[in-house]
Every structure is written in structure tokens, then in C-alpha cells.
Amino acid sequence: MITRPHGLLAILAALMLASLAAEEPAPAPHPIVGQYFVPVDVDWSHPVYATAFDDSSALQAWTLEGGKRMSVAEGRLVLESDAVAGAPPVEDQHLVCWLKREMPADFLLEFKMRPRSRKDGLAIIFFSTRGLHGESIFDPTLARRTGVFQQYHSGDLNGYHVSYWAGDRGTAHIRKNQGFALVASGPDLVAKAPNEAWQNIRLHKRGGKIRLMVDDIVSVAYDDDGKVHGPVWTHTGWIGLRQMSHTIRCEYDDVKVYPLNP
């Protein structure tokens, strides 16, 4: 089992990763970026999971790691961190909210989201996530997770993640885990929207082809060749919604996961 660094070691590791990420050149955007795209292979009639968060019983299907709390308010999922507006990110206040149900290898995820502030925060989707040896992410032999980023991208989990909103960074990224490999980049289509706007996020994955759409426009896309960064993750797995602490509060609604047709 991979152990997690603690105290000063954890802080130094986070700073080193941040430095490396800052120096890492972003890949050129995929040719499909900026295009209108609604997948035609989705089985819209048979969702694997769907909720409108009409009442707090919907939280039974989710579990929170890190942060302050998850709640249902006015028919929406609300994820919050105990952070101060305008302050730097706080490591122990990042959060990941996992959907407990195992999802198909190929799927379309969609949801609506609205952050407290478009300029201050960062949101991620983890997907196709499993333990390094194929375990459930809730297997008790895996290291305990508390929202600290390194535990998810360079710990004992495999999968992908996409940072579809990153505040003032201006770009959306796809990374492949374990290892935090930056594999795709594109424009952030959430940060510049009106602050009160709800936006529709869709994530489509079939084999190694990954597309992230905001209001049906492709923001970032990746075709995993299964060679440069290891095998394509074609396993079933788990989906998680992540917020960095300086997001403070973000609302989500109408979360649905659909299987894909053959």
C-alpha cells in the first residue's frame, strides 16, 4: 500500500507538485475543441443514475471526503468548504464528493452547476476511478482520503480527472492518474459566464475518447492511445465531484449518468 506524507512532508510535496504543474507545457487543444457536440450514442431512456436533489434523501447516494459539508438546499446539492473568500487555497479544506454507485466503463455524465464566484475557485470531475489493483475506491485496504489532492492523483487510485473550471487560470485540463499526467488542455468555458448563470456540464467517455462539454460546446477533449501514458482505463469505476477550498461554495443539480449504446 502507498503511504501518504504527513505534516511538513505533505506541504513540501504539494508545493513541488504545484511547481512542476506550473512549468508543465499544456498540450495543444484537440481539433474538436470549440465545436458543438451532442453525442448520438447515449441511451437516454435508461439512466444508470439520476437525481434532481428534491430532498435530502438524495445524499444517501453520495459521500464527502474533506471540506465542510454537503447538503441539499432549495432542491440543489451544495458543497462547501470552511475557507475565507480571497484567501489562498487551504489544503485540508479541499473536498471530493463521490457518487457511491459504480458506473459503466463508457458513459455520459451530465449535471448543472453554479459556483459562488466565477473568478475564485476550481472544480474537477474524477471518473473511471478504481484502486491500483482494481479495488473499489471504498475498499478498506486503500489509504484514507481527506480531500488532499495528492491522495487522488498520485496515491493508490487509477483513473482520469478533468478540471473543467479553474477560475483565473483560463484553461480546462484533463489528467491521467495515477501520476497526474497532463494529457489535454482547452478553454475554460465556465469562468467567463455570468455569475448567476447555471451551466450544463456533460462528460462523454467511450474507450479512450473523452469529451467535456459546457452548454454543448467542447471545452477539452482527449484521445487516449493507450501507449504514451499507459493503458486506456476501460474499467468500470466511480465518479467524484471535487472543489478546491477557495471555491467555498458551489451548487449542483440534475445529476444523471447514462450508459452508451453499442
Secondary structure, 3 states (H helix, E strand, C coil): CCCCCCHHHHHHHHHHHHHHHHHCCCCCCCCCCCCECCCCCECCCCCCEEECCCCHHHHHHEEEEECCEEEEECCEEEEECCCCCCCCCCHHHCEEEEECCCECCCEEEEEEEEECCCCCCCEEEEEEEEECCCCCCCCCCCCCCCCCCHHHHCCCEEEEEEEEECHHHCEEEEEEECCCEEEEEEECCCCCCCCCCCEEEEEEEECCEEEEEECCEEEEEEECCCCCCCCCCCCCEEEEEEECHHHCEEEEEEEEEEEECC
